[in-house]
Amino acid sequence: MRLRARIISLTAVAVMAGGVAACAPGGGDQLRSAAKLATPAATSPAAATIGVAGTRPPATPSPPRPSATPAIQVAGAPGGVKAKGAVLADAATGQVLWGRDLGTERPMASVTKVMTALLVLEGGNLGQQIRVPKAAMDYAWKNGGESAGLYPGDHLTAQQLLAALLLPSGADAAYTLAGVYGPGLNAFVARMNATAVRMGMTHTHFTSPDGLPYPTETATYSTPSDLLTLGLAAMRYPVFRSIVDLRFYHLPKGQGHHQYWWDNTDGLIGTYQGAMGIKTGYTDVANHCLLFEAARGNRTLIGVVLDSPATGVNAGAQDAEKMLNWGFKLRAASPQ
């Protein structure tokens, strides 16, 4: 993994007074207010804005997507997909449209952070202020992980740290969140594995909250099928969805923290029509991995690619695009 942090001056971007600037794809660059980003559900009047200390925005997910008879007629298969493991499904029904080595265990690198985010969402209290420990930056540097460039001593809300976790893929954010929601790294990883078992992800194992390749390159692993389950669960949370489909996130300097600018590492966001997330991953052994979702018309597709050959920085996104293009061309099934 490459270590990256990008922090720019306040004058370099347009921001909303006292709020957060965030760019979402579609219809041009859109600045979303902090309140909109933090609203976990339209039916929750108690939802609080990002950066407000002591608030408890509920992280209740949307109702489960229904299980139904096949809604899409499957014909053929996507061409040119180089990933060794992959799956594409209808997000509304869970119908699997195509897959490759669905049950084969492979390292998934930073896609791991989706489980980290899920545990934070389940824990709630997203408005709580969390102090960034110096150990978080040391951890990211020592293990060669991506960094959100967090400043030791800064106080950020859990929801702001979720953006630092999911967009620039910050291992420092993962460490900071694990420290609070574990509490502690070991307890948090144990909770990750217990949650995977509870969700039926029987071919998944975690050794860290970030997917870094230790103690071995393949110590943290999953399968396309298991990660599909994880993606469907995470995308039920409006707060999660509101973060992963952003092209960037800018947090102006405020009381108790520096300013931050976090780009989304997902190559589909802003380039592929209808892309909504979800999370990238890369190590030398895992190669390019991507958990993704996109919507066009009345159809939403979700998928996974694992071990896409390192032909470029967006190798995983290129495989995902081929799968999505094929999936969106399929016809709806005839009514039973």
N, C-alpha and C positions, 0 to 999 in steps of 0.2 A: 504494500500500500504506500501511496505517496503522502507525505506530510504537506498539508496545505492550509494556509490561513490567509484570508483576505479582509483587511480592514481599511476602509476608505474614509475620507473626510466628509463631514456633514454637508458641505457645499456641493459635493459631487452628485448628489441625488436629490430628488424632490421628496419631501417628507410631510407628513401631516403633523400639525402641532400637537406635541405631547403623545403621539401615537407611533405606529409602526408602518413603514412602507413595505408593501409586498406586491410583487408583480405576478399576476396569474396569466396563463396563456389564453388566447381567444379574445377577439374583439379589441386587440391592442393592449398596451400596458395599462393595467388597472391597479390603482392604489387602494388597498383594502384597509379599513380602519381596524384598530386593535380590537374593538368590540366585535366586529364581524368575525375576525380570526378566532376569537376565544369562545364564541357561542357554540356549545356542544350540541345543542338541539333546539329547533325552533320552538318547542314547547317548554323550554326551560327559562323562565324569566329571571332566575337567580344567577344566570351565567355572568361571569365577570370578565373584564378586559385584561389583556396581557399586561403584566407589569404592576398590577395592583396587589400589594402584599396582603396576606391574611385571608384572601378570598378562597372559596371552595367551588369552582365551577364543576358541575357534575360531568362525569365522563361516560355517562350511560350511553351504550351503543344504540343504533337504530334497531328496530325489530329484525329478527333473522330473515334472511332471504328465503323465500319458499322453495321447497323441494317439489319439483313438478315433472311431468312427463317431458321427454325431449321437445324442446321448442325450436330447434334448428336442424335442418336436414344436412347431414354430413356427406360430402362428396369429395373424394380425393384427399390430398394432403398438401400442406404448404411446401413450396419448393425452396431449395437453397439454404435451409436452416443448418448451421454448422454446429450448434450446441450439442453436446453429448447427452444432456438431459433436458427435457422440455415438456411443457404441458400448456394447453390453451382450453379455456372453459367459458361457458356462458355464466356471467357473474350473477344473473338473476335466478337461475335454476340450479347452478352447479353442474350442468351437463358438460362432460368432458368431450371436447370436439376433436382433439388430437393430442397425442403424447409420444414421448420417446424415453424409454428407460424410466418409467414413472416411479418405480420403487428402488432404483439404484441410489445408494448413499454416496454423496459427493460433498466436498467442502463448499460453503456458500458465502464465505467472506462476510462483507458488511450487510448482507441481507439479514444477518443475525439481528441487526439493530431494530428490525420490525418487532421481534419478540420483546426486546427491551422497552420499546415504546408501548407495546400492548400492556405490559406489567405496570408501567407508570399510569396509563389510562385507567386500568382496573383499580389502581391504588387511589386515584383521584387527587383532590387538593392541588389542582394544577396552578392555582394562584399563589401557592406558598413561595416565599423567598428562600432561595438556596444559595449558600456561599460556595463559590468555586474554590476548592482546595488546591494548593500548589502541587500536590501529588497528582492531580489530574493532568497537568501539562507534562510532568515528569513521566507519567505513565504512557502518554501518547508518543513522546519522543523516544523513550526507551524501547518501545515495541514497534517503532516505525509505522505508526498508524496515522490516518488522516486526522487533522485537527481543525476545530472550529475557531482556534485562536483565542480561547477563553483566557481572561486575565485572572490570575490568582487573587482572591479577595473580593472579586466582583460578586454582587448579589443579583441573581436572575430568578425569574419565576420558573417553575417546573415546565410550564408551557413554552416559554422562551427556550429552555434547554432542549425541549423536544425538537424545535426548529433547528437548533445547533446539531442535534443528533442526526436528523433525517435528511437535511439538505446538503451541508458540506460533509456529512458522514463523520462527525467529530467523535473520535475515541475519547477525547477529554470530556465531552458532554456525557458519553456513556458511563464513564467512570464516576462522574459527579452524581448522576441520577441513581446509579447503583448504590452509591454510598448512603443515600437517603432512603431509597425504597427497598433495600435489602432487609434491614440496613447492613451495609458493608458488601464488598465484592463477592465474597464466598457465599453469603446467604442469598444474594440476588441471583447468582448463577444457579444455586440449588432451586430457587423458585422458578427460574426459566425452565429447567428440566422437569420439574413437577407439573408446570403448566402445559408443557408439550405432551406429557403423558395424559393429562386430563383432557386435552383436545384430541387425543387419538393420534398424535404425531409420533408413532412408535419407532420410526426410523430416523429420529432427530436427536442430536446430543449437542449441548452447549458447554464450552469451557471458559467463556468470557462473555461480557455484555456487548461486544463489538465485532466479533468474528476474526480478531487477529490470530495469526497462525501459531498459537502456542498452546500446550507444550509441544505439539507437532503441527505440521501443515494441514493434517486431516483430522485433528482432534475435534473440531466443531464441524458437524456435517448434517445434511438433511437430504430430502428427496424432492423431486418436482411435485409429487402428490402431497407431501406434508406441507410444503411451502405454499401450495394453493390453499390449503386449509388455513394457514396462518394469514395469508393475504386477505381472504374473505372475512376473517374475524376482525382484523385491524381496520379494514375499510368500512366496517359498520359504525365506526366512531366518527362523527362529523368533524371533531377537532383534528383527528389524524388526517382525514381527507383534505381539510382546509390547508394543511401544511404541505403535504407531499405533491400537490399539483402546482405549487408556486415555482416560478422561475428564479426568483431571488427573494431575500428577506433582509430588510434593513432595520436595525434597531438603533435609534438615535441615542446619543449619550444622555443618561439620566441619573437620578439620585442613586448612588451606590453601584453604578456600572459604567463601563466605557461604551462607545458605540461599536456596533458590529454589522458586517455585511456578509451574508451567506448565500452563495450560489447553489443551485440544485445540480447535483452531479448526474442526474438522469438525462441522458441524451434525447429522450423522446419529448420531454417537456419543452414546449415552445416551437417544436419542429414537426411533430406528428399530430395531425388534426384529431382532437378529442382525447389526447393523452391526459391522464389524471394521476400519474405516479407509477411505481410506488418507491422502489429502493434498489440502488445499484450495489455491486460488490466486486472486489477484485483482489486477488493475491496471485503470486507467480504460479502456484499450484492450482488454485481454484479457477484461474483464468477469469473471464468476464461473466458475471452473474447478474440477473435482473429479475425482479418481481415487478410486474407491470399491470396496468389497467387502462383501458381506453373506452370511450363511448362515442357512438355515432347513431343518430336517429334514436330509435327505441332499443338499441342493442348495446349492452355493455359487456366487454370481454376482459377476462383476467388471465394472466399467464405467468410462466416462469421459464427462464433459460438458465442452465448451469453449464459451466465449462465451455463457453463460446471461445474459440481460439483467439489469441491476442493479435488480431490483424489491425487493430486501431483502438483508440480510446472508447469508441462507441460500438464495439463489436457486439456486445449484448443487445444494444438497442437496434442494431441492424437485423439481428435474428428475430427480435420481437416484432419489428415492423413487417417482416415477411409473414410471420404468423398472423398478425392482426389483419393485414391486407387480405389474406386468404379467408380468415374468419368472417370479416365484414361482407364478403361476397356471397357467403352461403345463404341459401333461401330459408325462410321460416318454415317450420314443419306444418303440414296440413292439420287443421283441427280434427281431434279424435271424434 
